[in-house]
Amino acid sequence: MILVLGLFLTFSLGLGFTLWITPNLEKLERVVLAWVIGLGFATQDLFLLAVLNIRYSVLSLSLFLVLENLFLWYLIRQKIKLKIKFKFSFSSLVSSTRYWLEELSLADQILIVLFIVLVFGIFVRAIYWPVYYWDALAWYDYRAKIFFDAGGIAKAVSLASIPIHGSPPMTSLSHTLIYILAGKNANPQFLYPLYYVALLVVFYFSVRKYCFRWVSLLFTFVLASIPFFVEFASNAYTNLPYSFYFGAGIIYLYRFMQERDKGLLILSGILLGLSAWIRSPTEQFFIATLLVFMVWCSRQKMSFSYIVFARPATKESLSATSLYRQKSWLLCNNNLSSK
């Protein structure tokens, strides 16, 4: 029950954020973005708790998430009153789903069934097996359990038998989030198929804007069935989360170039920024993307648009990652000097 409540607060945080920056998203697309963005922000909340020297617990984490949600949804409510009509009706959802199913061709139905079978198999594998891949077990998940046992990053530095500040912590902190909510015996590996589904949904709806449905489904299925991609969808490596944040960031940047929706530009910057919260070094990829975007802006006579893109991306990547490394090094040096 606590796990469900914590994940709901995480999802609500991401949902509010997506509504705040851009209302022009497909419903399913918004749902998956709400989850992955909310998870990224929740891990940064855990880092902020560590910076404030607040011990990790269900109470501290829940209180932090509740306060953030209240503030964000208050702002969203004001914006919805003015600009967005946001209504939900279960009957309309059922009728729209039925209408959508009736529109599907036989080829579409076959592809969707194959998607369901593939995703179900990946979820079963991820949930059934514990974290067992070498780097995931000996590094990412180990670091998460040290964070959980120590109640934060500060004490974890002294408890760990190996340095724990060598790479960005989002993967480990997402595991720590699950351990806080469900206990140390929980299996956080169910998070990774969600990244898999999220990337497929974003890819499909983005391609669908420019192609027929069956073409979009076909190429999405080709992406979904790549063996390397399927393998990483059910293990706790950083490859798939990084692929989602960076890949989706590039997709939304391209969509901004086509649609000129400022919200898509901000969304792209946030996603690319969060990618630096997972793997390092990633700065060269962001800089290369920024340079290409700046050239495009200059040709389109939109010289200041890249600032809107760069600001959230650099804020997420530089502040989060650099602050983590600096504080971890400081804590490590303090602990070493005290021994």
Order of alpha helices (4+ residues) and beta strands (2+ residues): alpha-alpha-alpha-alpha-alpha-alpha-alpha-alpha-alpha-alpha-alpha-alpha-alpha-alpha-alpha-alpha
